[in-house]
Amino acid sequence: MDDASVSTLTRDPAVGGLTTGAVARLLGVAPTTLRSWDRRYGIGPASREGGRHRRWTAADIRLLECMCGLTNAGMPPAEAARAALAAASPEPSARPDEQQGRAGKPASHAPGALPIGRARRECRGLARAAVRLDSHAMDELLAAAIERYGLLAAWESVMMPTLHAVGRKWETAGERYVEVEHLLSWHVSSALRRAASQRAPVARSGVSLLACTPGESHTLALEALAAGLAQQGLPVRMFGAALPVEAMEEAVRRTGPAAVVLWAQSRSTASRALVARVESIEWGVRGARRRPVVLVAGPGWAGQLPPGARHPSGLAEALDALAAISRR
């Protein structure tokens, strides 16, 4: 929903905004979810009718759109709420002590999210290049973002939000912008692979095997994880989209990975039975057999995690977990 639509819906001063039910219908979110976000995270209307009934203004709805976008991309609600609220706040002037990192490097090289204003500028530039179908500009912008901010921040603050924004534009514009989303996805994938090729793996580190579950075709988040591991010198085998069960089992037996990451974007591709099968695979000589540590990743696992499953909340947590497992 664009600014003009929001403005039209909320311009009547006698109404003073939309009800929770109306906003839920507009965004495709359950009213109970909106009330929960308001109660738990402060993602709620700035004003209430009679001090009690929620009335959502254009600014409130834009905040909700940001929250929905981040959660749909796989970010946990609490983390998404912090990011959405930060994006809605004016960017404060950086303090002198924030200009330098602990190691004396500029703060822009520190891991984590970019300052909101800077991230917005980077996203706008990348999105405009994508809409123009300007391959050269996209390659330059993506390479510069990774070099300037690091892979983690570039993915979480530039690549993922821009991909989501373009995808949302495609959904609201019918068949338009399909070519934009496809071209942008290709160039993001290419940038991640270039970043992954810059360092040779460190000897005597355990391999991480990354694969989408059968039927799952969304690979970019998993490609970002593969690139992050490679940049740390950790060996990784990336098998990409929709790996059949039998092929996955054979890959695990042949590589003997320290960890296996199974990505599911949607609930329909998340399978508890698959996790159990992979966890049961053994290799090695009799008396010293090993099994992989299995991590499930992606929004498809929400609400149906296998018992005891490890489910990283984002790229940073997944990298930390796999690095610890690989270096045991």
C-alpha positions as CSV (number, residue, x, y, z in Angstrom):
1,M,0.0,0.0,0.0
2,D,1.5,3.3,-1.1
3,D,1.5,6.7,0.7
4,A,-1.4,7.9,-1.5
5,S,-3.6,5.0,-0.5
6,V,-2.7,5.5,3.2
7,S,-3.5,9.2,3.0
8,T,-6.9,8.6,1.3
9,L,-7.8,6.1,4.0
10,T,-6.9,8.4,7.0
11,R,-7.5,11.9,5.8
12,D,-11.0,12.3,7.4
13,P,-10.4,14.2,10.6
14,A,-13.7,13.1,12.0
15,V,-12.5,9.5,11.8
16,G,-9.0,10.2,12.9
17,G,-7.6,7.0,11.6
18,L,-8.6,3.4,10.9
19,T,-9.8,0.7,13.3
20,T,-7.7,-2.3,14.1
21,G,-10.0,-4.5,12.1
22,A,-9.8,-2.3,9.0
23,V,-6.0,-2.2,9.2
24,A,-5.8,-6.0,9.6
25,R,-7.9,-6.4,6.4
26,L,-5.7,-4.0,4.5
27,L,-2.4,-5.6,5.5
28,G,-3.6,-9.2,5.7
29,V,-2.7,-9.6,9.3
30,A,-4.9,-11.0,12.1
31,P,-6.3,-8.4,14.5
32,T,-5.0,-10.4,17.4
33,T,-1.5,-10.1,15.9
34,L,-1.7,-6.3,15.7
35,R,-2.9,-6.1,19.3
36,S,-0.1,-8.4,20.4
37,W,2.5,-6.3,18.6
38,D,1.1,-3.2,20.3
39,R,1.1,-4.8,23.8
40,R,4.5,-6.6,23.5
41,Y,6.6,-4.3,21.3
42,G,5.0,-0.9,21.2
43,I,4.0,-1.2,17.5
44,G,0.7,0.5,18.0
45,P,-1.3,3.6,17.2
46,A,-0.1,6.9,18.5
47,S,-3.6,7.9,19.6
48,R,-6.6,6.1,20.9
49,E,-10.3,7.1,20.6
50,G,-11.6,7.9,24.1
51,G,-8.3,6.7,25.5
52,R,-9.0,3.1,24.7
53,H,-10.0,2.2,21.1
54,R,-7.1,2.0,18.7
55,R,-7.1,4.4,15.7
56,W,-4.3,3.9,13.2
57,T,-3.0,6.9,11.3
58,A,-1.0,6.9,8.0
59,A,2.2,7.0,10.0
60,D,1.1,4.1,12.2
61,I,0.3,2.0,9.1
62,R,3.6,2.7,7.5
63,L,5.3,1.4,10.7
64,L,3.1,-1.7,10.5
65,E,4.1,-2.2,6.9
66,C,7.8,-2.1,7.9
67,M,7.1,-4.6,10.7
68,C,5.2,-6.9,8.4
69,G,8.0,-6.7,5.8
70,L,10.7,-7.7,8.2
71,T,8.8,-10.6,9.8
72,N,7.8,-11.9,6.4
73,A,11.5,-11.9,5.5
74,G,12.2,-14.2,8.5
75,M,13.2,-11.7,11.2
76,P,11.9,-12.5,14.7
77,P,9.1,-10.2,15.8
78,A,11.0,-8.6,18.7
79,E,14.0,-7.8,16.5
80,A,11.7,-6.6,13.7
81,A,9.9,-4.3,16.1
82,R,13.2,-2.7,17.2
83,A,14.2,-2.2,13.6
84,A,10.8,-0.8,12.6
85,L,10.7,1.6,15.5
86,A,14.3,2.7,14.8
87,A,13.4,3.4,11.2
88,A,10.5,5.5,12.2
89,S,12.6,7.7,14.5
90,P,14.7,10.6,13.2
91,E,18.4,9.6,12.9
92,P,20.3,11.2,15.8
93,S,23.6,12.9,15.2
94,A,26.5,10.5,15.8
95,R,28.4,11.1,19.0
96,P,32.2,11.4,18.7
97,D,32.7,8.1,20.5
98,E,30.4,6.4,17.9
99,Q,32.6,7.5,15.0
100,Q,35.3,5.1,16.0
101,G,35.0,1.4,16.6
102,R,36.8,-0.4,19.5
103,A,39.6,-1.3,17.2
104,G,40.0,2.2,15.9
105,K,38.1,1.5,12.6
106,P,35.3,3.7,11.4
107,A,31.9,2.8,12.9
108,S,30.6,1.9,9.5
109,H,32.8,-1.3,9.5
110,A,31.2,-2.5,12.8
111,P,28.9,-5.6,12.4
112,G,25.2,-5.2,12.6
113,A,22.6,-2.9,11.0
114,L,23.5,0.3,9.4
115,P,22.3,3.6,10.8
116,I,18.7,4.0,9.5
117,G,19.3,7.1,7.3
118,R,22.4,5.5,5.6
119,A,20.6,2.2,5.1
120,R,17.7,4.0,3.4
121,R,20.0,5.8,1.0
122,E,21.7,2.6,0.1
123,C,18.4,0.8,-0.4
124,R,17.0,3.6,-2.5
125,G,20.0,3.6,-4.8
126,L,20.0,-0.1,-5.3
127,A,16.2,-0.2,-5.9
128,R,16.4,2.6,-8.5
129,A,19.2,0.8,-10.3
130,A,17.1,-2.4,-10.3
131,V,14.0,-0.6,-11.7
132,R,16.2,0.8,-14.5
133,L,17.5,-2.8,-15.1
134,D,21.0,-1.3,-14.8
135,S,23.2,-4.4,-14.2
136,H,26.4,-2.5,-14.0
137,A,25.1,-0.1,-11.3
138,M,23.7,-2.9,-9.2
139,D,27.0,-4.7,-9.3
140,E,28.9,-1.6,-8.2
141,L,26.4,-0.7,-5.5
142,L,26.3,-4.3,-4.0
143,A,30.1,-4.6,-4.1
144,A,30.5,-1.2,-2.5
145,A,28.0,-2.1,0.3
146,I,29.8,-5.3,1.1
147,E,33.2,-3.7,1.1
148,R,32.1,-0.7,3.2
149,Y,29.8,-2.3,5.8
150,G,30.7,-5.9,5.8
151,L,28.6,-8.8,4.5
152,L,26.3,-9.1,7.5
153,A,25.3,-5.5,7.6
154,A,25.0,-5.3,3.8
155,W,22.7,-8.3,3.7
156,E,20.5,-7.3,6.7
157,S,20.3,-3.5,6.0
158,V,20.6,-3.2,2.2
159,M,20.1,-6.4,0.2
160,M,17.2,-8.0,2.1
161,P,15.1,-4.9,2.6
162,T,15.5,-3.9,-1.1
163,L,14.6,-7.4,-2.2
164,H,11.5,-7.3,0.0
165,A,10.5,-3.8,-1.2
166,V,10.8,-4.8,-4.9
167,G,8.9,-8.0,-4.2
168,R,6.1,-6.1,-2.4
169,K,6.0,-3.7,-5.4
170,W,5.6,-6.6,-7.7
171,E,2.7,-8.0,-5.6
172,T,0.8,-4.7,-5.6
173,A,1.5,-3.9,-9.3
174,G,0.2,-7.2,-10.8
175,E,2.6,-8.6,-13.3
176,R,4.8,-5.5,-13.4
177,Y,8.2,-5.5,-11.8
178,V,8.7,-9.3,-12.1
179,E,11.7,-8.7,-14.3
180,V,13.1,-6.2,-11.7
181,E,12.8,-8.8,-8.9
182,H,14.4,-11.5,-11.0
183,L,17.3,-9.3,-12.1
184,L,18.0,-7.9,-8.7
185,S,17.9,-11.5,-7.2
186,W,20.5,-12.6,-9.8
187,H,22.8,-9.7,-9.0
188,V,22.5,-10.2,-5.2
189,S,23.3,-13.9,-5.7
190,S,26.3,-13.0,-7.8
191,A,27.6,-10.5,-5.3
192,L,27.3,-13.0,-2.5
193,R,29.2,-15.6,-4.5
194,R,32.0,-13.1,-5.3
195,A,32.3,-12.4,-1.6
196,A,32.4,-16.1,-0.8
197,S,35.3,-16.7,-3.2
198,Q,37.7,-14.2,-1.6
199,R,39.2,-16.5,1.1
200,A,40.3,-20.1,1.1
201,P,38.9,-22.4,3.9
202,V,41.0,-23.0,7.0
203,A,42.3,-26.5,7.4
204,R,40.9,-28.9,10.1
205,S,37.5,-27.0,10.4
206,G,34.3,-29.0,10.1
207,V,32.2,-28.6,7.0
208,S,28.8,-27.0,7.1
209,L,26.3,-28.4,4.5
210,L,23.5,-26.0,3.5
211,A,20.4,-27.0,1.5
212,C,16.9,-26.0,0.9
213,T,14.3,-28.6,1.8
214,P,12.6,-30.5,-1.0
215,G,10.2,-28.3,-2.8
216,E,11.8,-25.1,-1.6
217,S,13.2,-22.7,-4.2
218,H,14.2,-19.6,-2.2
219,T,17.9,-19.7,-1.8
220,L,19.2,-16.1,-1.3
221,A,19.2,-16.2,2.5
222,L,21.1,-19.5,2.4
223,E,23.5,-18.0,-0.1
224,A,24.2,-15.1,2.3
225,L,24.9,-17.7,5.1
226,A,27.3,-19.6,2.7
227,A,29.1,-16.4,1.9
228,G,29.4,-15.4,5.5
229,L,30.9,-18.8,6.4
230,A,33.3,-18.6,3.5
231,Q,34.5,-15.2,4.5
232,Q,35.4,-16.6,7.9
233,G,37.5,-19.3,6.3
234,L,35.0,-22.0,7.3
235,P,34.4,-24.8,4.7
236,V,30.9,-24.9,3.3
237,R,29.0,-27.0,0.8
238,M,26.0,-25.2,-0.7
239,F,23.5,-27.4,-2.4
240,G,20.9,-24.8,-3.2
241,A,17.2,-25.2,-4.0
242,A,15.0,-28.2,-3.5
243,L,17.5,-30.9,-2.8
244,P,15.8,-34.3,-2.9
245,V,15.8,-36.3,0.3
246,E,17.9,-39.2,-1.1
247,A,20.5,-36.7,-2.5
248,M,20.7,-34.9,0.8
249,E,21.3,-38.2,2.7
250,E,24.0,-39.1,0.2
251,A,25.7,-35.7,0.5
252,V,25.8,-36.0,4.3
253,R,27.3,-39.4,4.1
254,R,29.9,-38.4,1.6
255,T,31.0,-35.1,3.2
256,G,30.6,-36.0,6.9
257,P,29.6,-32.4,7.9
258,A,29.8,-31.0,11.3
259,A,26.5,-29.3,10.8
260,V,23.6,-29.3,8.3
261,V,21.3,-26.3,7.8
262,L,17.9,-27.0,6.3
263,W,16.1,-23.9,4.9
264,A,12.4,-23.6,4.5
265,Q,10.7,-20.4,3.4
266,S,7.2,-21.6,3.8
267,R,5.4,-24.0,6.2
268,S,4.6,-26.3,3.3
269,T,8.3,-27.1,2.7
270,A,9.3,-27.5,6.4
271,S,9.4,-31.2,7.3
272,R,10.0,-32.6,10.8
273,A,10.5,-36.0,9.3
274,L,13.3,-34.8,7.2
275,V,15.1,-33.3,10.2
276,A,14.8,-36.6,12.0
277,R,16.2,-38.5,9.0
278,V,19.2,-36.2,8.6
279,E,19.9,-36.3,12.4
280,S,20.0,-40.1,12.3
281,I,22.7,-40.4,9.6
282,E,25.9,-41.8,10.9
283,W,29.4,-42.2,9.4
284,G,32.9,-43.2,10.4
285,V,34.5,-46.3,11.7
286,R,32.7,-48.6,14.1
287,G,33.0,-47.4,17.7
288,A,33.7,-43.8,16.6
289,R,30.6,-42.9,14.5
290,R,29.5,-39.3,14.2
291,R,26.2,-37.5,13.4
292,P,25.7,-34.0,12.2
293,V,24.3,-31.1,14.2
294,V,21.1,-30.1,12.3
295,L,19.9,-26.5,12.3
296,V,16.6,-25.4,10.8
297,A,16.4,-21.9,9.3
298,G,13.8,-19.8,7.6
299,P,10.3,-18.6,8.5
300,G,8.7,-21.8,7.3
301,W,9.7,-23.5,10.6
302,A,7.8,-21.1,12.8
303,G,5.3,-22.9,14.9
304,Q,6.4,-26.4,13.9
305,L,10.0,-26.7,15.2
306,P,11.1,-30.3,15.8
307,P,11.8,-31.1,19.5
308,G,15.1,-29.7,20.6
309,A,15.8,-28.1,17.2
310,R,18.2,-25.2,16.8
311,H,16.6,-22.4,15.0
312,P,18.8,-19.3,14.5
313,S,16.9,-16.1,14.5
314,G,19.0,-14.5,11.8
315,L,22.2,-14.5,9.8
316,A,24.4,-13.3,12.7
317,E,23.2,-16.0,15.1
318,A,23.5,-18.7,12.4
319,L,27.1,-17.7,11.6
320,D,28.0,-17.7,15.3
321,A,26.4,-21.1,15.9
322,L,28.0,-22.7,12.8
323,A,31.4,-21.2,13.5
324,A,31.4,-22.7,17.0
325,I,30.3,-26.2,15.7
326,S,32.8,-26.1,12.9
327,R,35.8,-25.3,15.2
328,R,35.1,-28.0,17.8
